[in-house]
Amino acid sequence: MEHTPDIRVLALLSNQMADAVEQAGAAVVLVNGRERLPATGVVFDTDLVLTADHVLERDEDITIETASGTTLAARLVGRDPASDLAVLRVDGLGIAPATQGTARVGQIVLAVGRPASGGAMASLGVVSALSGPLRRRRGVAVEQVIQTDATPYPGFSGGPLIDAQGAVLGILTTGLVRSTPLAIPTAVAWRIAGLLAQQGHMQRGYLGIASQPIHLPVAQRGGLTQERGLLLMRVEEGSPAEQGGLLLGDILVSVNGQTITDTDQLQAVLSTAPVGTALEMGVLRGGAVQQVVVTVGQRA
């Protein structure tokens, strides 16, 4: 029986997605770090596995299982509850790191997991949205998240969200917002993972201020076109903000040339600025824009 063009296209797409799972699956491992259901991890660097923090209920006696069925001991080298990411070192792992990709809204994707011995599991969906920053406890922000309707089955947390070529677009987690499937983009996840591998924790930058968004009357914008800024309601004594010269009543309007109109934007900037980074902050003071340099401090 001769296949119609539509059926051939569907077969090609089906095979392409299956090939993508096979390609990505080589760098996807099972993670045994809790008493209940195992979870998933992704090899992101030599002998290093990235997984979700909430699936590691113990710091020791962690093992991983590779696609070939080999079980290896893993050592926890760093974790970051704020982003729900953790890094394991597996000596002698010998698996090539996963390929990185970039998500686009509307893109067809696959959620991939290895929550049990044997082959990988997958579910199909699309990238529903790219959003962020996502505010978490203590004001810490995850700068961007991927929303998808691909179903992350139990044990998929820590696994990859992949495209049709098998490139990893993000790391799946249900630990950021309860029962809500999200993925942390690879650009963010890989950067955090690299820092965790180096120092074991994330140094959360802070300024030592409390602020609230306000509307800027035209006459008080100092020549700026933006309509909103952040009014400094408190500047902590001895904080980086005070040491840098920020004053109570200043209106923050920019950081390193980037317009700031709300607290989420400021948190997103801080989430990507390592401790010790000098930030040039534009503030409205007395109806004129002034530049103040503040060095990012470390959140206790």
C-alpha positions in Angstrom: 0.0 0.0 0.0 1.4 3.4 -1.0 1.8 5.9 1.8 0.3 9.4 1.3 2.6 12.4 1.7 0.9 13.3 5.0 1.7 9.9 6.4 5.3 10.1 5.3 5.7 13.5 6.9 4.2 12.1 10.2 6.6 9.2 10.0 9.6 11.4 9.5 8.6 13.6 12.4 8.0 10.5 14.6 11.4 9.1 13.8 13.1 12.5 14.3 11.6 12.7 17.8 12.6 9.2 18.6 16.1 9.9 17.4 16.2 13.0 19.6 15.3 11.0 22.7 17.9 8.4 21.9 20.6 11.1 21.3 19.8 13.0 24.5 19.2 9.8 26.5 22.9 8.9 26.3 23.6 11.8 28.8 20.5 11.1 30.9 21.0 9.1 34.1 18.8 7.7 36.9 19.5 9.3 40.3 19.1 7.4 43.5 19.0 10.0 46.2 15.8 9.4 48.1 13.9 6.4 49.6 11.0 6.6 47.3 10.9 7.0 43.5 14.3 7.6 41.8 14.8 10.8 39.8 16.7 11.9 36.7 19.9 13.7 36.0 21.8 15.1 33.0 25.6 14.9 32.4 26.6 18.6 31.8 30.4 18.4 32.2 33.1 15.8 32.6 32.1 13.5 35.5 29.4 16.0 36.6 25.7 15.4 36.7 23.0 18.1 37.1 19.8 17.1 38.9 17.0 18.7 40.9 17.8 19.6 44.5 14.5 18.4 46.0 15.0 14.8 44.8 18.1 14.5 47.0 16.8 13.6 50.5 20.3 12.5 51.6 23.8 13.8 51.2 25.5 10.4 51.1 25.0 7.0 49.6 23.8 8.5 46.3 24.2 6.4 43.2 23.4 7.0 39.5 22.6 4.5 36.8 23.7 5.1 33.2 21.9 4.3 30.0 23.9 1.2 29.7 22.7 0.0 33.1 26.0 0.6 35.0 25.5 1.8 38.6 28.1 4.2 40.0 28.6 6.0 43.3 27.9 9.7 43.2 29.1 12.5 45.5 27.1 15.6 46.2 29.3 18.6 45.6 26.8 21.5 45.6 23.2 22.3 45.9 21.0 25.4 45.6 17.5 25.1 47.0 16.5 28.5 45.6 16.9 27.3 42.0 16.2 23.6 42.9 19.4 22.5 41.3 22.2 20.2 42.6 25.4 18.8 41.2 26.8 15.3 41.7 30.4 14.2 40.9 30.7 10.7 39.5 34.3 9.7 39.1 35.0 7.8 36.0 31.6 8.5 34.5 33.0 8.8 31.0 29.8 10.1 29.3 29.8 13.0 26.9 28.0 16.0 28.2 24.5 16.9 26.8 24.3 19.4 24.0 22.7 22.8 24.9 19.9 24.5 23.0 17.7 27.6 23.3 13.9 27.4 23.9 11.4 29.3 21.8 7.7 29.8 22.5 5.7 27.4 20.3 8.6 25.0 19.8 7.8 21.2 19.9 9.7 19.7 22.8 10.0 16.4 24.7 10.3 16.0 28.4 12.7 13.1 29.1 13.3 11.1 32.2 15.0 8.0 33.5 13.1 7.3 36.7 13.5 3.5 36.5 16.1 1.0 35.2 15.9 0.4 31.5 15.2 2.8 28.7 14.4 6.5 28.9 10.8 7.8 29.1 9.4 10.8 27.2 6.4 12.9 26.7 5.6 15.4 23.9 4.5 19.0 24.2 5.4 22.6 23.3 7.1 25.5 24.9 4.1 27.4 26.3 5.9 30.4 27.6 9.2 31.9 28.6 8.7 33.8 31.8 10.6 35.3 34.8 12.1 36.3 37.0 10.4 33.9 39.3 10.5 35.1 42.9 11.2 32.6 45.6 11.7 32.6 49.3 13.9 35.4 50.9 13.4 37.4 47.7 15.7 35.2 45.7 14.8 35.1 42.0 15.2 32.5 39.3 15.8 34.8 36.3 13.9 32.8 33.8 11.8 29.6 33.5 10.3 27.6 30.7 6.6 26.7 30.9 5.6 23.6 28.9 2.6 21.3 28.5 4.9 18.3 28.1 4.1 16.0 31.0 7.0 15.4 33.5 6.0 12.0 34.9 7.0 11.1 38.4 10.8 10.9 38.6 11.3 13.3 35.7 12.6 16.1 37.9 16.3 16.8 37.1 15.8 15.5 33.5 16.0 17.4 30.3 13.5 19.2 28.2 14.8 18.7 24.7 14.2 19.9 21.1 13.8 17.8 18.0 17.6 17.5 17.5 18.1 16.2 21.1 19.6 19.4 22.4 18.8 20.2 26.1 16.6 23.4 26.4 16.2 23.2 30.2 16.2 21.1 33.3 12.8 19.9 34.4 11.5 20.5 38.0 8.3 20.4 39.9 10.1 21.8 43.0 10.0 25.5 42.2 6.3 25.9 42.3 4.3 23.1 43.9 3.1 20.6 41.3 3.7 23.0 38.4 6.0 21.6 35.7 8.7 24.1 34.8 12.2 23.9 33.2 15.2 26.1 34.0 16.8 27.2 30.7 20.2 25.6 30.1 21.9 29.0 30.0 20.8 29.6 33.6 21.1 26.0 34.8 24.6 25.4 33.4 25.9 28.6 34.9 24.5 27.8 38.3 25.8 24.2 38.0 29.3 25.5 37.2 29.3 27.7 40.3 28.0 24.8 42.5 30.7 22.5 41.2 33.4 25.2 42.0 32.2 26.4 45.4 29.4 24.1 46.6 26.8 26.8 47.0 25.5 30.0 45.4 26.6 33.3 46.7 23.4 35.4 46.7 24.2 39.0 46.0 22.3 41.7 47.9 22.4 45.5 48.2 20.7 46.0 51.6 17.7 48.1 50.5 13.9 47.9 50.6 12.1 49.5 47.8 8.7 49.9 46.1 7.7 50.8 42.5 6.4 54.3 42.0 5.1 56.4 39.1 7.4 59.2 38.0 5.7 62.4 37.3 7.0 64.0 34.0 8.4 67.0 35.9 10.4 64.8 38.2 12.0 62.4 35.7 15.2 64.4 35.2 14.8 64.1 31.4 14.1 60.4 31.4 11.3 58.8 29.3 10.6 55.9 31.7 7.4 56.2 33.7 8.3 54.1 36.8 11.3 53.6 39.2 12.0 52.1 42.6 11.8 54.3 45.6 14.3 53.4 48.3 12.2 53.0 51.5 15.2 51.7 53.6 18.9 51.6 53.3 20.5 49.2 55.8 23.3 50.5 58.0 26.7 49.2 56.8 25.1 47.6 53.7 26.7 47.7 50.2 24.0 50.2 49.3 25.0 52.6 52.1 28.7 52.1 51.5 28.1 52.9 47.8 26.3 56.1 48.5 22.6 55.2 48.0 20.3 57.3 50.2 16.9 56.9 51.7 14.4 58.5 49.2 16.6 57.9 46.1 14.7 56.6 43.1 16.5 53.8 41.4 16.0 54.0 37.6 18.8 51.9 36.0 21.6 49.4 36.7 24.5 49.3 34.3 22.4 51.1 31.7 19.5 48.7 32.0 16.2 50.4 32.9 14.7 49.3 36.2 11.0 49.8 36.8 10.1 47.1 39.4 11.7 44.8 42.0 11.6 41.7 39.8 13.9 43.4 37.3 16.3 44.4 40.1 16.3 40.8 41.5 17.0 39.4 38.0 20.1 41.7 37.7 21.3 40.6 41.2 20.8 36.9 40.4 23.4 37.2 37.6 25.8 39.5 39.3 28.5 37.6 41.3 29.4 38.9 44.7 32.0 41.7 44.4 30.6 43.0 41.1 30.5 46.8 40.8 27.1 48.0 39.6 26.6 51.5 38.2 23.2 52.5 39.5 21.3 55.5 38.1 19.2 57.2 40.7 16.9 60.2 40.7 18.0 62.5 43.5 16.6 66.1 43.7 15.1 65.9 40.3 18.4 65.0 38.6 19.9 61.6 37.5 23.1 60.7 39.4 25.3 57.7 39.0 26.3 55.7 42.1 28.6 52.6 42.1 27.6 49.9 44.5 29.6 46.7 45.0 27.4 43.6 45.3 27.6 42.0 48.8 26.9 38.4 49.8 23.6 37.4 51.2 24.0 35.7 54.5 
